[in-house]
């Protein structure tokens, strides 16, 4: 076996999986609270990627960066997360809240409408051209870890570590903070949580903000690693993030993380050892097989049907 190639695909899979996990967390958090599939989430990720590109452009573009690289990337992540989080709050307020008590098909159609609206808006504002982060112009991609078969650039290291740090921060927030307890209570029984004095609307807004902010961070990370951003980039990434959430067990935060890594690693190894032509076929085949064999996902729990 070519161990150099195997380890490189492992690194690629961890990088992709980290991004998919961040997207999947937004799906699983919203579903856990509202039992809503937010199919506009991929477009929020796309807006985050454009927000990061906008920050890069403001500070001179890739060829003439005027800030320290670490500060610049921190600003890109911060602006993208804040902008995407506020966009997620706006989507919840105007597209989902009025339909909260409507039949489930109504918010689902609304989500699809919001997705097409954001796609078209990005096309009108930014055009159909690919925009490039041109990371190689201001970051030395030759630096990083080069030891035996392991060759990983500093950008990929930063993306993987940042993604895992954000996932750890979310886990601690949900497990140990007052807001996290309110989220868990609302997810378990929204009406009972409201009767106990929990501001359910505030919890839902916070959930949308956090999930959308993570998607915005994922958009910047993809731009840094793969350079290109464009108005349709959220469609397939959103579907794969949703697939990761379902594979891990939608509604389960650890499941979303595991599902993202499973999908990312699967895609990387299929691309490397079979063909990139079949990567999407294989990824969505995993979804179909898992739904047939274990509908609740790897770490999910089956819903208890009340009679």
Residue pairs with C-beta under 8 A, 6 or more apart in sequence:
3 149
4 149
4 151
5 272
6 149
7 149
7 150
7 151
8 149
8 151
8 272
9 268
9 269
9 271
9 272
9 273
10 265
10 268
11 150
11 151
11 152
11 156
12 268
12 271
12 272
13 261
13 264
13 265
13 266
13 267
13 268
13 269
14 160
14 261
14 264
14 265
15 156
15 159
15 160
15 225
15 264
16 263
16 264
16 265
16 267
16 268
17 260
17 261
17 262
17 263
17 264
17 265
18 159
18 160
18 163
18 164
18 221
18 260
18 261
18 264
19 159
19 163
19 218
19 221
19 222
19 237
19 260
19 264
20 237
20 240
20 241
20 244
20 259
20 260
20 261
20 263
20 264
21 163
21 167
21 244
21 256
21 257
21 259
21 260
21 261
21 264
22 163
22 166
22 167
22 214
22 215
22 217
22 218
22 221
22 241
22 260
23 41
23 42
23 45
23 214
23 215
23 218
23 237
23 238
23 240
23 241
23 244
23 260
24 241
24 242
24 244
24 245
24 248
24 256
24 257
24 259
24 260
25 167
25 170
25 211
25 214
25 245
25 253
25 256
25 257
26 38
26 41
26 44
26 88
26 211
26 212
26 214
26 215
26 241
27 37
27 38
27 41
27 211
27 241
27 242
27 245
27 250
27 256
28 245
28 248
28 250
28 251
28 252
28 253
28 255
28 256
29 183
29 207
29 210
29 211
29 253
30 36
30 37
30 38
30 41
30 207
30 208
30 211
31 37
31 38
31 245
31 250
31 251
32 183
32 187
32 250
32 251
32 252
33 183
33 186
33 187
33 190
33 203
33 204
33 207
34 96
34 100
34 107
34 204
35 104
36 96
36 104
36 107
36 108
36 111
37 108
37 111
37 242
38 91
38 96
38 111
38 211
39 108
39 111
39 112
39 115
39 238
39 242
40 91
40 95
40 111
40 112
40 114
40 115
40 118
41 211
41 212
41 215
41 238
41 241
41 242
42 115
42 215
42 234
42 235
42 236
42 237
42 238
42 239
42 241
43 114
43 115
43 118
43 119
43 122
43 234
43 235
43 238
44 84
44 87
44 88
44 91
44 118
44 212
44 215
44 216
44 234
45 84
45 215
45 216
45 218
45 219
45 233
45 234
45 237
45 238
45 241
46 118
46 119
46 122
46 219
46 229
46 231
46 232
46 233
46 234
46 237
47 83
47 84
47 87
47 118
47 122
47 216
47 219
47 234
48 80
48 81
48 83
48 84
48 215
48 216
48 217
48 218
48 219
48 220
49 80
49 219
49 220
49 222
49 223
49 229
49 233
50 122
50 126
50 131
50 219
50 229
51 76
51 79
51 80
51 83
51 84
51 216
51 219
51 220
52 76
52 77
52 79
52 80
52 133
52 219
52 220
52 223
52 224
52 229
53 131
53 133
53 223
53 229
54 79
55 72
55 75
55 76
55 79
55 80
56 62
56 65
56 72
56 76
56 133
59 65
59 66
59 67
59 72
59 75
60 66
61 134
62 132
62 133
62 134
62 135
62 137
62 138
63 134
63 137
65 72
65 137
65 138
67 75
69 138
69 139
72 138
73 158
73 220
73 224
76 220
77 162
77 217
77 220
80 216
80 217
80 219
80 220
81 213
81 214
81 216
81 217
82 213
82 216
83 216
84 212
84 213
84 215
84 216
84 217
84 219
85 208
85 209
85 210
85 212
85 213
85 216
86 209
87 212
88 208
88 209
88 211
88 212
88 213
88 215
89 205
89 208
89 209
89 212
91 114
91 208
91 212
92 204
92 205
92 208
93 205
95 107
95 110
95 111
95 113
95 114
96 107
96 110
96 111
97 201
97 204
99 106
99 107
99 110
100 107
115 234
115 235
115 238
118 234
119 231
119 232
119 234
119 235
122 231
123 231
126 231
128 230
128 231
129 230
130 228
130 229
130 230
131 228
131 229
131 230
132 227
132 228
132 229
133 223
133 224
133 227
133 228
133 229
134 227
135 141
135 155
135 223
135 224
135 225
135 227
136 227
139 154
139 155
140 154
141 153
141 154
141 155
142 153
143 153
143 154
144 151
144 152
144 153
144 154
144 155
144 156
144 157
145 151
145 152
145 157
155 224
155 225
156 225
158 224
159 221
159 224
159 225
162 217
162 221
163 217
163 218
163 221
166 214
166 217
167 257
170 210
170 214
170 253
171 253
171 254
173 179
173 180
173 210
174 180
174 183
174 184
174 253
179 203
179 206
182 193
182 198
182 199
182 203
183 203
183 206
183 207
185 192
185 193
185 196
185 198
186 193
186 198
186 200
186 203
186 204
187 251
190 200
193 200
193 203
194 200
215 241
218 237
219 229
219 233
222 229
222 233
222 237
223 229
236 280
239 284
240 263
240 267
240 283
241 260
243 259
243 263
243 283
243 284
243 286
243 287
244 256
244 259
244 260
244 262
244 263
244 264
245 255
245 256
245 259
246 259
246 287
246 290
246 291
246 297
247 255
247 258
247 259
247 262
247 263
247 286
247 287
247 290
247 297
247 298
248 254
248 255
248 256
248 257
248 258
248 259
248 260
248 262
248 297
248 298
248 299
248 300
249 255
249 256
249 259
249 296
249 297
249 298
249 299
249 300
249 301
250 256
250 297
250 300
251 300
252 297
252 299
252 300
252 301
254 299
255 297
255 298
255 299
255 300
258 298
258 299
259 297
259 298
262 286
262 298
263 283
263 286
266 282
266 283
266 286
267 279
267 282
267 283
270 278
270 279
270 282
270 283
271 279
274 282
290 297
290 298
295 302
296 302
296 303
